[in-house]
Amino acid sequence: MYDVIVVGARCAGAPTAMLFARAGYRVLMVDKARQPRDTMSTLYIHQPGVALLQRWGVLDAVVATGCPPMDKARHQVADVRLEGCSWPVEGIRAAYAPRRYLLDRILADAAVAAGAEFREQCTVDDLLFEEDRVIGVGMRTAAGRSEERARLVIGADGMRSRVAALAGAPVVSEDPLMTCAYYSFWSGLPTGFEVYQSTGRWAGFVPTNDGLTLVGTYFPQSEFDTVRADVRRAFLGNVSAAAPGLDERLAAATQEDRFYGTGDQRNFFRQASGPGWALVGDAGHHKDSITGKGITDAFRQATLLTDRVADGLQDRPLLDAALRRYALERDDLVMDGYRDTLSVAELRPNRRLALMRAIADDPVMVERFFSTVSGVCPSSELIPPEWRARTRA
C-alpha cells in the first residue's frame, strides 16, 4: 500500500513525487518511457519556475548541464523593440531552457533521492475503484501485469492523460486550437532570449545546452496543412516575415537537427481532482506553447497540490477537502497565464504593439512588461490607471 502513486515522471510528475516523498509519504512514480528521453517542448522555464528549482535544491544541477542563464530578453513587434528582464523571484532574475532529456532526468533523480520508488517502462492502463473512489492502478511491464494501491493517484501523464480518461475527468472549459508550431536547433547563432512578431507570424530564439539555440516558429492553425506540406519553406518564410534580418542571421548558422512540429496544441481545463485522484501539469490544464508557460505552471501545480494535501493524506475527509481546494486554486493559479497565452496565440499583435510603443521609453514600465511575461506580475496589473489613456492612444 502506497500513500501516493504518480503516473508520469517528467516536469509535472517528478516534482510532485519528490515533494510528497520529502513530506514523508511512501511514493511510487511510474512512467511508460525510459529516461533519458527527449520530448517536444519550448524548454523555457520562467523566473518563478527557476525559483522553485532553487527552493527544491536542484537548480545547481540544471546550471551544471551548461544551460546558459537568460537574464535579458528581447521582444519585438513590428518596428517596436523592448529589452529588459523580469522582476526577481526569491533573488532569481534569470530564466533557463535546459533540454528536456536533461531536466526530466534531474527531477526524476531528485524524486528518487527523496525516497520515491521509480518504475520506468511501466504503462498504467487501468484504475482500481472502491465504489466511486480511485484506490490504485493496474499496469503492465515487460514482466507482465500488476496492481498497486494508494490513498491518492496523481495523473501527470500529459495532454492526452490516460489517468484523466480512466477517472472520467471532464473537460470543464475549452477554447479552439489557435496555432501550429515548428522548431529545430541551430549552432553558431549567438543570441539571448528573443521573440519577434508580426500579424500572423511569430518567431523565437531560445539558447539551450551545447551551444545550441532552439528556433521556434508559430503559424495560424488554419495554415497547418500548408505548413507541414513543406516545413522548411514555411519555417524560413515565417522567420523572414517576423522581423527584418532574422533570416540572414539564421542563414549564417547551422541547423543541427530535424524539424519538430505539432498542430495539436489544445487549450482546456479538465476537472483537477476527484475522490482519490488529482491531475497536475498538462494532464489537467493545457494551453498553446507560444508563451512557454507549461513547465513553470507544472512546477507551481506540483507545489500547490502537495501544500494543500500536507499531512491530511491519512484521513479521507481531510484529503477530499484538500483535493477540492486544490482544484479551485489550480484554476486561479493558471488562469491569468492562460488568458495571456490565448491573446498572444491570436497572432494579431495590434494591442500589444500599442502597449509596447507607449511604454518603450519608460524603464519602469518595460520591467513591468517583462515581469508580466514571466508571470511575476499579473496581466491585470500591467497597465496602471495613469497609463491606460496613453496605451489606448
Buried (B, 14 or more C-beta within 10 A) or exposed (E): EBBBBBBBBBBBBBBBBBBBBBBEBBBBBBBBBEBBEEEEBBBBBBBBBBBBBBEBEBBEBBBEBEBBBBBBBBBBBBEBBBBBBBBBBEEBBBBBBBBBEBBBBBBBBBBBEBBBBBBBBBBBEBBBBEEEBBBBBBBBBEEEEEEBBBBBBBBBBBBEBBBBBBBEBEEEEEBEBBBBBBBBBBEEBEBBBBBBBBBBBBBBBBBBBEBBBBBBBBBBBEBBEEBBEEBEEBBBBBBBBBBEEBBEBBEEBEBBEEBBBBBEBBBBBBBBBBBBBBBBBBBBBBBBBBBBBBBBBBBBBBBBBBBBBEEBBEEEEBBBEBBBBBBEBBBEBBBBBBEBBBBBBBBBBEEBBBBBBBBBEEEEBBBBBBBBBBBBBEBEEBBEEEBEEBBEE
